[in-house]
Amino acid sequence: MTNIWIMTMLKTEFAAFVEEQIALAGEILADAKVSKRDYMSGGKLSVFLALHRVLQGKPTEQDLGMLRLSEI
């Protein structure tokens, strides 16, 4: 029973971290200035959005491929 609680807590904390990273990347992209950071933030946003969908139980095929959660 304790292990299930710990796993749930870790998943909850990880989900919060993922959502925080999505927000941070979005803030950088919302800035009117165009820079190398935009490209890095766009890449991070893609990965964290994929993780978010996986954690929600609604991954796309692209998400599974990006995160290597599916065998080809």
N, CA, C and O of each residue as an XYZ file, in Angstrom:
288
protein
N       0.827     -1.193      0.000
C       0.000      0.000      0.000
C       0.870      1.256      0.000
O       0.573      2.214     -0.713
N       1.922      1.257      0.779
C       2.807      2.417      0.861
C       3.475      2.688     -0.481
O       3.604      3.845     -0.881
N       3.902      1.636     -1.184
C       4.561      1.815     -2.472
C       3.649      2.495     -3.478
O       4.108      3.322     -4.266
N       2.365      2.160     -3.465
C       1.415      2.788     -4.381
C       1.309      4.277     -4.068
O       1.273      5.099     -4.983
N       1.260      4.630     -2.789
C       1.173      6.032     -2.394
C       2.411      6.792     -2.848
O       2.304      7.916     -3.338
N       3.584      6.189     -2.688
C       4.836      6.837     -3.094
C       4.854      7.042     -4.599
O       5.226      8.116     -5.071
N       4.456      6.027     -5.362
C       4.435      6.143     -6.819
C       3.460      7.227     -7.259
O       3.755      7.986     -8.182
N       2.301      7.308     -6.608
C       1.321      8.337     -6.942
C       1.885      9.715     -6.645
O       1.718     10.641     -7.439
N       2.545      9.855     -5.520
C       3.146     11.132     -5.145
C       4.228     11.520     -6.146
O       4.294     12.676     -6.565
N       5.069     10.579     -6.531
C       6.115     10.879     -7.492
C       5.511     11.284     -8.828
O       5.987     12.226     -9.462
N       4.467     10.583     -9.265
C       3.822     10.917    -10.530
C       3.204     12.305    -10.452
O       3.294     13.081    -11.404
N       2.580     12.619     -9.329
C       1.968     13.937     -9.147
C       3.023     15.035     -9.189
O       2.827     16.059     -9.845
N       4.127     14.833     -8.503
C       5.211     15.815     -8.504
C       5.826     15.950     -9.892
O       6.146     17.057    -10.326
N       5.990     14.832    -10.586
C       6.559     14.868    -11.930
C       5.613     15.600    -12.877
O       6.057     16.388    -13.712
N       4.317     15.343    -12.752
C       3.329     16.030    -13.590
C       3.382     17.537    -13.346
O       3.277     18.320    -14.290
N       3.542     17.945    -12.100
C       3.647     19.373    -11.774
C       4.912     19.969    -12.393
O       4.883     21.088    -12.906
N       6.020     19.226    -12.346
C       7.268     19.678    -12.951
C       7.094     19.852    -14.459
O       7.542     20.846    -15.030
N       6.443     18.883    -15.098
C       6.219     18.945    -16.545
C       5.385     20.176    -16.893
O       5.708     20.900    -17.835
N       4.327     20.413    -16.146
C       3.475     21.575    -16.403
C       4.240     22.887    -16.202
O       4.032     23.850    -16.941
N       5.113     22.919    -15.214
C       5.936     24.107    -14.973
C       6.873     24.361    -16.150
O       7.048     25.504    -16.573
N       7.471     23.302    -16.675
C       8.382     23.441    -17.810
C       7.643     23.901    -19.063
O       8.182     24.682    -19.847
N       6.422     23.427    -19.257
C       5.601     23.864    -20.391
C       5.334     25.362    -20.278
O       5.436     26.092    -21.265
N       4.996     25.813    -19.084
C       4.722     27.239    -18.867
C       5.968     28.087    -19.115
O       5.886     29.146    -19.736
N       7.120     27.623    -18.632
C       8.364     28.380    -18.822
C       8.735     28.489    -20.298
O       9.122     29.559    -20.769
N       8.616     27.382    -21.022
C       8.927     27.403    -22.453
C       7.950     28.311    -23.187
O       8.340     29.034    -24.103
N       6.695     28.275    -22.793
C       5.691     29.142    -23.406
C       5.985     30.612    -23.185
O       5.777     31.427    -24.084
N       6.466     30.962    -22.002
C       6.821     32.355    -21.702
C       7.949     32.845    -22.604
O       7.918     33.974    -23.094
N       8.931     31.998    -22.815
C      10.059     32.384    -23.673
C       9.580     32.577    -25.102
O       9.986     33.526    -25.774
N       8.712     31.678    -25.572
C       8.210     31.788    -26.939
C       7.278     32.985    -27.111
O       7.161     33.519    -28.214
N       6.622     33.409    -26.046
C       5.701     34.544    -26.116
C       6.437     35.879    -26.216
O       5.848     36.887    -26.607
N       7.726     35.885    -25.861
C       8.536     37.100    -25.963
C       8.640     37.490    -27.441
O       8.820     36.625    -28.298
N       8.530     38.756    -27.734
C       8.539     39.229    -29.122
C       9.910     39.095    -29.788
O      10.001     39.098    -31.015
N      10.961     38.979    -29.001
C      12.306     38.863    -29.557
C      12.521     37.457    -30.113
O      12.106     36.473    -29.501
N      13.166     37.368    -31.268
C      13.491     36.071    -31.860
C      14.961     35.786    -31.575
O      15.828     36.613    -31.858
N      15.235     34.609    -31.014
C      16.613     34.257    -30.692
C      16.771     32.740    -30.725
O      15.815     32.002    -30.961
N      18.003     32.296    -30.483
C      18.268     30.858    -30.422
C      17.467     30.202    -29.308
O      17.118     29.024    -29.389
N      17.180     30.977    -28.268
C      16.389     30.439    -27.150
C      15.011     29.994    -27.622
O      14.444     29.051    -27.070
N      14.464     30.666    -28.645
C      13.154     30.286    -29.161
C      13.186     28.858    -29.703
O      12.271     28.072    -29.459
N      14.239     28.534    -30.433
C      14.346     27.196    -31.010
C      14.529     26.142    -29.922
O      13.946     25.060    -29.983
N      15.345     26.474    -28.928
C      15.535     25.546    -27.808
C      14.237     25.375    -27.034
O      13.880     24.261    -26.653
N      13.539     26.463    -26.805
C      12.279     26.399    -26.066
C      11.221     25.636    -26.849
O      10.412     24.914    -26.267
N      11.226     25.795    -28.166
C      10.288     25.047    -29.000
C      10.525     23.550    -28.894
O       9.580     22.764    -28.828
N      11.798     23.161    -28.878
C      12.134     21.744    -28.716
C      11.732     21.221    -27.351
O      11.163     20.134    -27.238
N      12.028     21.997    -26.310
C      11.642     21.593    -24.951
C      10.127     21.484    -24.839
O       9.605     20.559    -24.217
N       9.430     22.435    -25.445
C       7.975     22.428    -25.385
C       7.416     21.165    -26.032
O       6.479     20.563    -25.507
N       7.980     20.761    -27.161
C       7.529     19.537    -27.833
C       7.684     18.317    -26.932
O       6.775     17.494    -26.831
N       8.827     18.205    -26.285
C       9.089     17.058    -25.414
C       8.179     17.078    -24.190
O       7.590     16.056    -23.837
N       8.064     18.227    -23.548
C       7.244     18.289    -22.341
C       5.756     18.151    -22.640
O       5.014     17.621    -21.813
N       5.300     18.620    -23.810
C       3.900     18.389    -24.178
C       3.654     16.903    -24.417
O       2.600     16.380    -24.058
N       4.628     16.222    -25.024
C       4.503     14.779    -25.223
C       4.440     14.062    -23.874
O       3.607     13.176    -23.682
N       5.306     14.436    -22.951
C       5.280     13.844    -21.609
C       3.948     14.107    -20.918
O       3.400     13.226    -20.254
N       3.435     15.316    -21.076
C       2.161     15.682    -20.456
C       1.032     14.784    -20.979
O       0.212     14.290    -20.206
N       1.003     14.583    -22.295
C      -0.047     13.723    -22.866
C       0.108     12.281    -22.404
O      -0.890     11.604    -22.156
N       1.339     11.800    -22.284
C       1.563     10.435    -21.784
C       1.068     10.316    -20.348
O       0.393      9.346    -20.004
N       1.394     11.284    -19.516
C       0.957     11.251    -18.118
C      -0.563     11.330    -17.996
O      -1.141     10.803    -17.045
N      -1.210     11.988    -18.961
C      -2.666     12.092    -18.957
C      -3.322     10.844    -19.545
O      -4.544     10.697    -19.513
N      -2.488      9.943    -20.086
C      -3.017      8.720    -20.690
C      -3.575      8.933    -22.084
O      -4.377      8.130    -22.563
N      -3.151     10.027    -22.750
C      -3.661     10.348    -24.081
C      -2.526     10.654    -25.058
O      -2.550     11.686    -25.728
N      -1.533      9.765    -25.144
C      -0.410     10.051    -26.039
C      -0.786      9.841    -27.504
O      -1.642      9.020    -27.833
N      -0.129     10.601    -28.370
C      -0.267     10.383    -29.805
C       0.813      9.383    -30.226
O       1.720      9.070    -29.454
N       0.702      8.895    -31.447
C       1.743      7.996    -31.965
C       3.088      8.721    -32.007
O       4.129      8.125    -31.731
N       3.059     10.002    -32.351
C       4.289     10.794    -32.389
C       4.908     10.907    -30.999
O       6.127     10.823    -30.854
N       4.078     11.098    -29.980
C       4.578     11.167    -28.603
C       5.305      9.878    -28.245
O       6.406      9.908    -27.695
N       4.685      8.751    -28.558
C       5.278      7.454    -28.223
C       6.599      7.249    -28.951
O       7.549      6.713    -28.381
N       6.658      7.671    -30.203
C       7.898      7.553    -30.962
C       8.984      8.475    -30.431
O      10.144      8.078    -30.321
N       8.608      9.706    -30.103
C       9.575     10.682    -29.593
C      10.178     10.210    -28.285
O      11.379     10.352    -28.056
N       9.344      9.652    -27.436
C       9.797      9.226    -26.116
C      10.257      7.772    -26.104
O      10.604      7.230    -25.054
N      10.257      7.152    -27.272
C      10.696      5.764    -27.456
C       9.944      4.812    -26.538
O      10.531      3.923    -25.923
N       8.633      5.016    -26.460
C       7.788      4.161    -25.637
C       7.090      3.106    -26.477
O       6.263      2.343    -25.979
N       7.433      3.071    -27.751
C       6.785      2.129    -28.657
C       7.846      1.452    -29.507
O       8.820      2.078    -29.925
N       7.650      0.186    -29.752
C       8.561     -0.541    -30.638
C       8.112     -0.340    -32.075
O       6.916     -0.368    -32.366
N       9.046     -0.142    -32.951
C       8.718      0.053    -34.373
C       8.697     -1.283    -35.063
O       8.442     -1.353    -36.266
